[in-house]
Amino acid sequence: MTNRSTKPEFEPYQLQEQFDPGGFIEQRIRKIDEKFAQLNDRTHQDGTYSPSYLGQSNSKKLYDLLRQEKPGVVIETGVCNGLSTATILKALQDNQKGKLYSVDLPRTTESRSRSAVIPAGEKPGWAVPDDLKARWEFRKGNTIYRTPEILEELTREGQDIDIFLHDSEHSFEAMMIEFSLAWKHLVPGGFLLADNVNFSPAFDLFAEGKGLQKYSLGEMGLLRKST
């Protein structure tokens, strides 16, 4: 879940147009919230479980970006319960174009974690509607190892990526590895997005190392590759 205040050096990214997902994002949030409310009522744990999703405003901006740019290939690291995944897939369906590759190794409520978990017995992305899954390929595993596999496959097929979204492990090492991998495979004009960019200096240092303007898309960080 994003909890950062956008720093002054982040310039808000201006979307040219807004689109209407028809209440889809609110429905997904309600589905996840209801599931976790039932879970917390049933378990009576000292601390409550949290799904830690992208949030309504950020999800809407993500949807608008994908509708505007009409990407062919999107990669997302970090699925958890599936709000961002569902949002991306809804945009791809509405565009009638594109495919999403997702990687995640989520914690469940059976672990000691209370945040960014999925209910025991559920699969990553359980909140994604079945009718959106045709454009989705999910890989379970550590993003540092599984993401390069996807990129190698895409390279063999002569494809690059249009949009990359990081929302998995927010350690400095993991973020820098993902950013570096994604940047090499982004098309000119492609986008690198990251949630929770305040969790480590990785996003700032990566942008500075490339001489890039840092943008904010809602509370997410955004970098755009030059055309």
Protein Blocks (a to p, Z undefined) as FASTA:
>chain_A
ZZbdcdfklccdddfbdcdehhmmmmmmmmmmmmmmmmmmmnopabdcdekinbjklmmm
mmmmmmmnopabdcdehjknommmmmmmmmmmmnopajdddddddddfkbmbfghpaceh
iaehklpcfklmmmpccdeddfklmmmmmmmmmmmnopacfbdcdfbdfbfklmmmmmmm
mmmmpcehiacddehklmpmklmmmmmmnopacddehjaccddddZZ
